[in-house]
């Protein structure tokens, strides 16, 4: 949902936890889309995160970082809502004597909650000769209004300062490692409806053009 994906680093890859120069980092991203078409049913998404190093100088420059990520998305006429609260940790391992290379491994876990308002939706089999008749859809009796589950995500990244004017980062992550059950249909709780794993890849660079200007393709 976010075009400025680098502004929500903990969503992109858990290994980004603590991967910055500073004492702490906070991020807030908000997106409101298709309001001219959907009106009050427009898609609304926000994310907020906070991360910081928590144990420094574990081995020379190495450190352990921790962070928290909140995410909420609401979509469409049925107010399909997806909320998640995640905690993450990452170990930053510096390589070489000059500390210009760093390998990071991150782990993230938390809870996700999804909900929907079925009363705001209409189904094909509820129309009888063009008239809406909600009493003829037996499937509504088996539709729950919410579902919650725990999720586990992980990631790895490598960053290197090749010179004073050029550095790069490459990384990969996987979400929903535990493939939790997710369904609004109460009849499917006993069958395989696991949430599939999602894979992400990242590649970026910082090209220093001058003292006050840099390019950051990603």
C-alpha positions as CSV (number, residue, x, y, z in Angstrom):
1,X,0.0,0.0,0.0
2,X,2.9,2.4,0.6
3,X,4.7,3.9,-2.4
4,X,7.3,5.3,0.1
5,X,8.1,1.8,1.3
6,X,11.4,3.0,2.8
7,X,9.4,5.1,5.3
8,X,8.1,1.9,6.9
9,X,11.3,-0.1,7.3
10,X,10.0,-2.7,9.8
11,X,7.3,-3.7,7.5
12,X,9.7,-4.1,4.6
13,X,12.2,-6.4,6.5
14,X,12.6,-7.2,10.2
15,X,16.4,-7.0,9.7
16,X,15.9,-3.2,9.3
17,X,15.3,-3.0,13.0
18,X,18.0,-0.7,14.4
19,X,19.7,-0.3,10.9
20,X,20.4,3.5,11.1
21,X,22.8,6.0,12.5
22,X,21.4,7.4,15.7
23,X,20.0,6.7,19.1
24,X,16.3,6.0,18.1
25,X,14.0,6.2,15.1
26,X,10.3,6.8,14.7
27,X,8.2,6.5,11.6
28,X,4.5,7.3,10.8
29,X,3.0,6.7,7.4
30,X,-0.7,7.3,6.3
31,X,-2.4,6.7,3.0
32,X,-6.0,7.5,2.0
33,X,-6.8,6.3,-1.5
34,X,-9.8,6.3,-4.0
35,X,-11.9,8.7,-1.9
36,X,-13.3,10.4,-5.0
37,X,-14.7,7.0,-6.1
38,X,-15.5,5.2,-2.8
39,X,-16.4,8.1,-0.6
40,X,-16.5,7.0,3.1
41,X,-15.5,3.5,2.0
42,X,-12.1,4.7,0.8
43,X,-9.1,2.6,1.6
44,X,-7.3,3.9,4.7
45,X,-3.9,2.6,5.8
46,X,-1.5,3.7,8.5
47,X,1.6,2.4,10.0
48,X,3.7,3.6,13.0
49,X,7.0,2.2,14.2
50,X,9.7,2.8,16.8
51,X,13.1,1.1,17.0
52,X,16.5,1.7,18.7
53,X,19.7,-0.2,19.7
54,X,19.1,-1.8,23.1
55,X,22.5,-3.5,23.8
56,X,25.6,-1.9,22.3
57,X,29.2,-3.0,21.9
58,X,28.4,-6.7,22.3
59,X,31.5,-7.6,20.2
60,X,33.4,-4.4,19.3
61,X,30.8,-2.5,17.3
62,X,28.0,-5.1,17.2
63,X,24.7,-4.4,18.8
64,X,21.2,-5.8,19.4
65,X,18.3,-3.6,18.4
66,X,14.6,-3.8,19.2
67,X,11.4,-2.3,17.8
68,X,7.7,-2.2,17.7
69,X,5.5,-1.9,14.6
70,X,1.7,-1.0,14.4
71,X,-0.3,-1.4,11.2
72,X,-4.0,-0.8,10.4
73,X,-5.8,-1.0,7.1
74,X,-9.5,-0.5,6.3
75,X,-10.9,-1.3,2.9
76,X,-14.1,-1.1,1.0
77,X,-17.8,-1.1,1.8
78,X,-17.6,-3.9,4.3
79,X,-14.9,-2.1,6.4
80,X,-12.5,-5.0,6.0
81,X,-10.0,-4.2,8.7
82,X,-6.5,-5.6,9.2
83,X,-4.7,-4.6,12.4
84,X,-1.3,-6.0,13.6
85,X,1.0,-5.2,16.4
86,X,4.6,-6.6,16.1
87,X,7.8,-6.7,18.1
88,X,11.1,-7.2,16.4
89,X,14.7,-7.8,17.3
90,X,17.8,-7.7,15.1
91,X,21.5,-8.4,15.6
92,X,23.9,-6.1,13.7
93,X,27.2,-7.9,13.0
94,X,30.0,-5.6,11.7
95,X,32.6,-7.3,9.4
96,X,36.2,-6.2,8.9
97,X,38.3,-3.8,10.9
98,X,37.0,-0.7,9.3
99,X,33.3,-1.5,10.2
100,X,32.2,-0.6,6.6
101,X,30.3,-3.9,6.2
102,X,27.4,-5.1,8.3
103,X,25.3,-8.3,8.2
104,X,22.0,-8.2,10.0
105,X,19.5,-10.9,11.0
106,X,16.1,-9.9,12.3
107,X,13.1,-11.8,13.8
108,X,9.6,-10.4,14.2
109,X,6.5,-11.7,15.9
110,X,3.1,-10.4,17.0
111,X,-0.6,-10.6,16.7
112,X,-2.9,-9.8,13.8
113,X,-6.7,-9.2,13.9
114,X,-9.0,-9.0,10.9
115,X,-12.7,-8.1,11.0
116,X,-15.5,-7.3,8.6
117,X,-19.0,-5.9,8.7
118,X,-21.2,-8.3,6.7
119,X,-24.3,-6.1,7.1
120,X,-22.8,-3.5,4.7
121,X,-22.3,-6.1,1.9
122,X,-24.8,-7.6,-0.6
123,X,-24.5,-11.0,-2.3
124,X,-25.8,-12.3,-5.6
125,X,-27.9,-15.0,-4.1
126,X,-29.7,-12.5,-1.9
127,X,-31.5,-11.0,-4.9
128,X,-34.8,-12.5,-6.1
129,X,-36.0,-11.2,-9.4
130,X,-34.1,-7.9,-8.8
131,X,-35.3,-7.4,-5.3
132,X,-33.0,-7.8,-2.3
133,X,-34.0,-10.5,0.1
134,X,-31.4,-11.1,2.8
135,X,-33.2,-14.1,4.1
136,X,-32.3,-16.4,1.2
137,X,-28.5,-16.5,1.8
138,X,-27.8,-19.4,4.2
139,X,-24.1,-18.8,4.0
140,X,-24.4,-15.7,6.3
141,X,-25.1,-18.1,9.2
142,X,-21.5,-19.4,8.9
143,X,-19.7,-16.1,8.5
144,X,-17.8,-14.8,11.5
145,X,-17.1,-11.1,11.9
146,X,-13.4,-11.5,13.0
147,X,-10.4,-13.7,13.2
148,X,-7.1,-13.3,15.0
149,X,-3.8,-15.1,15.0
150,X,-0.1,-14.9,15.8
151,X,2.5,-14.3,13.1
152,X,6.2,-14.8,12.8
153,X,8.4,-13.0,10.3
154,X,12.2,-13.0,9.6
155,X,14.7,-11.3,7.5
156,X,18.4,-10.8,6.6
157,X,20.3,-7.9,5.1
158,X,23.8,-6.9,4.1
159,X,25.1,-3.4,3.8
160,X,28.5,-2.1,2.7
161,X,30.1,1.3,2.3
162,X,32.2,0.7,-0.8
163,X,33.7,4.2,-0.7
164,X,32.9,7.6,1.0
165,X,30.5,8.4,-1.9
166,X,28.8,5.0,-2.5
167,X,27.1,2.4,-0.3
168,X,24.5,-0.2,-0.9
169,X,22.1,-2.6,0.9
170,X,20.6,-5.9,-0.2
171,X,18.1,-7.9,1.8
172,X,15.4,-10.6,1.9
173,X,12.5,-11.3,4.2
174,X,9.7,-13.8,4.7
175,X,6.4,-13.2,6.4
176,X,3.9,-15.6,7.9
177,X,6.4,-18.3,8.5
178,X,4.0,-20.2,10.8
179,X,1.2,-20.0,8.2
180,X,-1.5,-19.2,10.7
181,X,-5.2,-20.2,10.0
182,X,-7.2,-17.3,8.6
183,X,-10.8,-17.5,7.6
184,X,-14.2,-15.8,8.3
185,X,-16.0,-19.0,7.4
186,X,-16.6,-21.0,10.7
187,X,-17.0,-24.2,8.7
188,X,-13.4,-24.0,7.5
189,X,-11.7,-23.8,10.9
190,X,-10.9,-27.5,10.7
191,X,-9.4,-27.5,7.2
192,X,-6.3,-26.1,5.7
193,X,-6.8,-22.4,5.3
194,X,-3.3,-21.3,6.3
195,X,-2.1,-17.8,5.4
196,X,0.6,-18.3,2.7
197,X,4.1,-17.1,3.3
198,X,5.1,-13.8,1.6
199,X,8.6,-13.2,0.4
200,X,10.2,-9.7,-0.1
201,X,13.5,-8.6,-1.6
202,X,15.2,-5.3,-1.3
203,X,18.1,-3.5,-3.1
204,X,19.1,0.1,-2.6
205,X,22.1,2.4,-2.8
206,X,23.2,5.8,-1.6
207,X,25.2,7.9,-4.0
208,X,26.7,11.0,-2.5
209,X,26.8,13.7,-5.1
210,X,27.9,16.5,-2.9
211,X,28.1,17.6,0.8
212,X,24.3,18.4,0.8
213,X,22.9,16.2,-1.9
214,X,22.6,12.4,-2.4
215,X,20.7,10.0,-4.7
216,X,19.0,7.0,-3.2
217,X,17.7,4.6,-5.8
218,X,15.8,1.6,-4.3
